[in-house]
Amino acid sequence: MDELSFVAVDVETANPDAASICQLGVVVVENGKVTKEWKTLINPEVDFYFANIAIHGINAADVAEAPKFSDVIDQLKRLFGGRVIASHSGFDRRALLKAFESHGDDLGEVRWLDSMMLARRTWEQFALSGYGLSNLAAHLGVQFQHHDALEDAKVVAQIVLAAASELGAGLAAIERLLRPEAVKRVRPESLEANPQGPLWGEVVVFTGSLTIPRRDAQSFAAELGCEVRGGVSKKVTMLVVGDQDVSQLAGKEKSSKHLKAEQLISTGHHIRIVTEGDFMALASGVDPE
């Protein structure tokens, strides 16, 4: 097995805008050993959304004297240093890329590794559900404080190291394992809803561009207890709406799923239309209404 050298990263955000980073955590792994840990609060210079505060506990007062993202760009580039960057799902990757872009900069040529997908491909019991950081940390015997960026990054690093050991694989083999063609496609309707989940009984459909891959969002919803559907019908109770690419809407302002949900609502069917941020708030036990 070749030596494992990579960087694990996690971010917390102030609001549903992925670029609104308010905390960063980075763990550097060289030759299979943690060699550096770094964490900082970030002043995102934007409003904080109550649902995000409920998740990580960071508010505007906490970051009032913290550095801005532009202040840490050079340090981040030194920490990443051309290494493979591991994050749990695509959210942290998108947040960092958007934050760099919003400051007229970029990370250059880097390779990303999704520890969530790696866990799903490594351990059979996490293939379709249960692959959140808390469950994986418990599986690995790791104690941590969830939604602290450095604590989460430490778990990401341990997932990659444990998976590499389990598979007897180095980074090159792991990256091949995570290529899209290596991942088995599963229809949303085949996902089994977790009867113990906090959203048990909800029938959910996703539309628009999400901050994480659609497949990951559907699996996460099933873990929360939702029955996941591919299209809107009278049985649907919730439509989660991400960003819409207007060029793909044939001159309309909303997707066909969104329009159909509104039509059903107008005829008396109870369908709750929520943003991705509101859905995440519901997942954490906070009702945005």
ZIGIFEN-V103429 format. One record per run of one state. SS is the DSSP state (hx for helix, st for strand, lp for the rest). FROM is the first residue (numbers start at 0). LEN is the number of residues. If there is no record, write none. Layout:
BEGIN
<<SS FROM LEN> <SS FROM LEN>>
END
This chain:
BEGIN
<<lp 0 5> <st 5 8> <lp 13 7> <st 20 10> <lp 30 2> <st 32 9> <lp 41 1> <st 42 1> <lp 43 6> <hx 49 7> <lp 56 11> <st 67 1> <hx 68 12> <lp 80 3> <st 83 4> <lp 87 3> <hx 90 12> <lp 102 8> <st 110 4> <hx 114 8> <lp 122 1> <hx 123 3> <lp 126 6> <hx 132 8> <lp 140 8> <hx 148 19> <lp 167 3> <hx 170 7> <lp 177 2> <hx 179 3> <lp 182 5> <hx 187 3> <lp 190 12> <st 202 5> <lp 207 1> <st 208 1> <lp 209 4> <hx 213 10> <lp 223 3> <st 226 2> <lp 228 9> <st 237 4> <lp 241 1> <st 242 1> <lp 243 2> <hx 245 3> <lp 248 7> <hx 255 11> <lp 266 5> <st 271 4> <hx 275 8> <lp 283 6>>
END
